[in-house]
């Protein structure tokens, strides 16, 4: 009986508690939104429904689109890591108009957003849409995501970004569009952006679509389209940007398009080890640039659609495509501890070589002044090495002094290239080698370039070896009478190896021999503005397989021989001009023996400048004949000389 009563009492009590707990005055607990639940588990996907701060102690996986809508703020503290799925265009972070993002990285604990492999195109990137003005109008539609952007508030604030590293972005949307590392759509000047690195993007590093936002400290490495891109009248400023290109096929350092709202770039340093174009301006675009340093680009300024150069002001002057702008670096990313990237090493060559030095083909070299190999020292340059010569005129050259040695070990597949960035005639001096062989100038003569001492009594002297070398942009003017040549050989001896040399776009001679006994095999000489091959002071060596091309008017000659005739030997000579001119000129008593000569396109084939004897010049076993056309020889076949096309 007691047990039954207790059971009935217990059931009544439970019923009372249940009905009491379900009363109208008790709070109703709302379910946690799925996006928030996922964030608590470290998964980022969907549209953020409320303000949220990530936890820097967690690893977040970005598995799809993560959107911060109007009225919502996403905060990402220092040290947060976001790992993006390799999902292409389906994986990105977007902050919509009226939304805010606050990335609070520090120099020692940056925020990192990256795919696992960090390969270009793995994921979309970061897109921010604001209310500032753009020539696309109010409520324009973005090419990525169809997001709406643009308004009339140039002071708009979309939040702040500090110390952010983004890796592996640029997923392809369609044939015309790709995501960028960071896309700023009409973002306003109230937004703070500083210390941002975009690495390995398959499209642009950063792109501005209108707006007024400015960025300080920008690191952009190997973004496969443009490093910095803008359009739709962006009018902000980038202060301190470092751009690096070490992979071929990229587009530009800067690409500007459409209307010119005159954005400013303050301190832009860009380095390429693979040539390419630096600054490209489309339509009427332009900018004001100060502190510009370009190194390694084949084209400095490209006005793509013929827009006025006056729209681009560099260091207070109208942009000049003939300048390389290879001033000393104005930005040193080595001081940016928040950047987690291995920098291409750019090594400066300047001063004296007093011991044996060997360069490294994996590094990028910049010749900034005179680089002189002293007596007893040697310089070795391995295959594939590229040396960027500053456009510094007579102050920039390489010289090997008497008793020094140079070893250029290029191959047909990997020649050594020494050139100015633009390869324009007269940009720099060239290569000078001084030896101990005989010269009519005597022992210890003084060279017209550099005042170097050369000449002795050792005709078998050895100054080293040169194999597969391409030189461009030489011939800087010393004075009204003297210029550097592409290669100057002062009393160089017969034991020096000189094979497969190309000298292109020199403002003086391609190669000149000042006495000596050196011989060369396979030489290609294109558009050297004075003489292609010049010799004097009793040179007695020879060249086997010479190919000369003249396509620019005003050059002097294909050959110029001067002074005493020590009868140098030439086997297989082809010289072709599309602009007339003189082929073979001999001054005073000079001469030569030439076997298998082919000349084409010259107004004058033989010129005995000072009335020297024609018998001094033997061509295919007979005295030179000013009336002969010399088209019977067999052309030197350069079809396999692919190495001559090598560039920086």
Secondary structure, 3 states (H helix, E strand, C coil): CHHHHHHHHHHHHHHHHHHHHCCCCCCCCCCCCHHHHHHHCCEEEEEECCCEECCCCCEEEEEEEEEECCCCEEEEECCCEEEECCCECCCEEEECCCCEEEEECCCCCCEEEEECCCCCCCECCEEEECCCCCCCCCCEECCCCCCEECCCCCCCCCEEEEEEEEECCCCECCCCCECCCEEEECCCCCCEEEEEEEECCCCCCEEEECCCCCEEEEEEECCCCEEEEEECCCCCEEEEEEEEECCCCCCEEEEECCCCCCEEEEEEEEEECCCCEEEEECCCCCEEEEEEEEECCCEEEEECCCCCHHHEEECCEECCCCCCCCCCCCCCHHHCCCCCCCCCCEEEEEEEECCCEECCCCCEEEEEEEEEECCCCEEEEECCCEEEECCCECCCEEEECCCCEEEEECCCCCCEEEEECCCCCCCECCEEEECCCCCCCCCCEECCCCCCEECCCCCCCCCEEEEEEEEECCCCECCCCCECCCEEEECCCCCCEEEEEEEECCCCCCEEEECCCCEEEEEEEECCCCEEEEEECCCCCEEEEEEEEECCCCCCEEEEECCCCCCEEEEEEEEEECCCCEEEEECCCCCEEEEEEEEECCCEEEEECCCCCHHHEEECCEECCCCCCCCCCCCCCCCCCHHHHCCC
